[in-house]
Amino acid sequence: MKSETTSITPASRVQEVKEYYFSKRLREIAELNAKGADIISLGIGGPDRPPHEDVITTLATEAAQPDNHSYQPYVGLPALRKAFADWYARWYNVNLDPDTEIQPLIGSKEGILHVSLTFLNPGDGVLVPNPGYPTYSSVSRLAQAQIYNYDLTEENGWMPDFDALERLPLDKIKLMWINYPHMPTGTPATLELFEKIVKFGKKHNIVIAHDNPYSFILNDKPLSLLQIDGAKEIAIEMNSMSKSHNMAGWRVGMLASNPTFINWILKVKSNIDSGQFKPVMLAAAKGLAAGKEWYDEVNTVYASRRKVAEQIMDELGCRFDPNQRGLFLWGRIPESYASSEQLADKVLYDASVFITPGFIFGSNGDRYIRISLCATEENMRRALDRIKEMNNKK
């Protein structure tokens, strides 16, 4: 039978985005492993340890209840919203009304889409950090917004250059993405920075969207943008249980803002997805009640892994800032390599270790690599040994 071709083409927005880097790379790694390569992955920031035992117990207990399997409210369970509000009050000293100022999310990645569709018309400007989380750019393209990258550089401490921002066509810009502790550089937040950003947003009527999933990882001073007086008037903060509570696959996040912004976002969200599984929300509420000792235990593990990651950076000849926070270690590559991709490929194919090249986070990341702490210390030491062996073969 003769095959037929069609003239069907996808929507133009599909041409504006590429397959997520990690989606492609992990497929390649799976193929290499199928051939016996035994790749050690230090690339993805997916916690490899379980959440608090109360979270798992609650999920199992509640999932066994016959009346817990129906559709749930789009605004989430009151118990979950209250748990998020209590968590913000306890750890950030931020007071939030659980009924009007919190919206649970199926992970903060989903929230990036909802916020973008809520505030951006086609052609509107959006400020995206370079380097920064690639989803800020890809979702902005899907929303058909115009991206204005703002530079973050090592020389400027990976902080925004507000003089440079003032030279942009700010009358066209409706939304600004920020993320501290910063991914991928690990730069911690400061209240001084947050004050400047809130002031900037109010001055130019730009919504500030702060993505804040890393503030509990190797960081003894969790900060929130909403600690700044008047921030809720112009700002949205997203948070996630994926990193802070070892619940990446559970897809539980939230955003907080003023009631007007929350209502607008809910209009978008309620037309895209449904409420989360009731037992998952009840279990998440238990996780948010965890005490300091639980976070300390998690961070003790990450601190040990971080020491090995620093040894790997040293072995690769990379320079790094020891004051980084979060789930990764970011390092500048030696001048002998043409790009971060060249070094990452060498480590992958010659040492069977996957590290992330910084170019995927923007042009300002091309001279850097990122190592994830989401591998066992044993595997990280194995990766270090392989890289040493690779270097000895030079």
URMO-V442689 format. One record per backbone hydrogen bond with DSSP energy under -0.5 kcal/mol. CO is the residue of the C=O (numbers start at 1). NH is the residue of the N-H. Records with the same first field share a line. If there is no record, write none. Layout:
CO=NH, NH
//
This chain:
11=14, 15
12=15, 16
13=16
14=17
20=23, 24
21=25
22=26
23=27
24=28
25=29
26=30
27=31
28=32
29=33
30=34
31=35
32=35, 37
33=36
39=41
40=42, 354
42=372
44=46
45=47
52=55, 56
53=57
54=58
55=59
56=60
57=61
58=62
59=63
60=64
62=65
65=68
68=279
72=275
73=76
75=104
77=81
78=82
79=83
80=84
81=85
82=86
83=87
84=88
85=89
86=90
87=91
88=92, 93, 94
94=96
96=98
97=100, 101
101=257
103=255
105=107, 253
107=111
108=112
109=113
110=114
111=115
112=116
113=117
114=118
115=119
116=120
119=121
121=124
124=146
125=174, 175
126=128, 148
127=177
128=150
130=152
133=136, 137
134=137, 138
135=139
136=140
137=141
138=142
139=143
140=145
141=144
144=123
145=147
146=126
147=149
148=128
150=130
151=161
153=156, 158
154=157
156=159
160=162
161=165
162=166
163=167
164=167
165=168
168=170
169=172
170=173
172=125
174=207
175=127
176=209
178=211
182=184, 186
186=325
187=181, 182
190=194
191=195
192=196
193=197
194=198
195=199
196=200
197=201
198=202
199=203
200=204
201=205, 206
207=176, 209
208=210, 236
209=178, 211
210=212, 238
214=217
216=218
217=326
224=227
225=228
228=231
230=233
231=234, 235
232=258
234=208
236=210
237=256
238=212
239=254
240=244
241=245, 247
242=247, 248
243=246
247=250, 251
248=251
252=241
253=105
254=239
255=103
256=237
258=262
259=263
260=264
261=265
262=266
263=267
264=268
265=269
266=270
268=271
269=272, 273
277=280, 281
278=282
279=283
280=284
281=285
282=286
283=287
284=288
285=289
286=289
287=290
291=294, 295
292=296
293=297
294=298
295=299
296=300
297=301
298=302
299=303
300=304
301=305
302=306
303=307
304=308
305=309
306=310
307=311
308=312
309=313
310=314
311=315
312=316
313=318
314=317
319=332
320=322
321=324
327=373
329=371
330=321
331=369
332=319
334=337
339=343
340=344
341=345
342=346
343=347
344=348
345=349
346=350
347=351, 353
348=352
352=40
353=355
354=42
355=357
356=370
357=360
358=361
359=362
361=131, 132
362=365
363=366
365=368
366=340
367=333
368=358
369=331
370=356
371=329
373=375
376=380
377=381
378=382
379=383
380=384
381=385
382=386
383=387
384=388
385=389
386=390
387=391
388=392
389=393
390=393
391=394
//
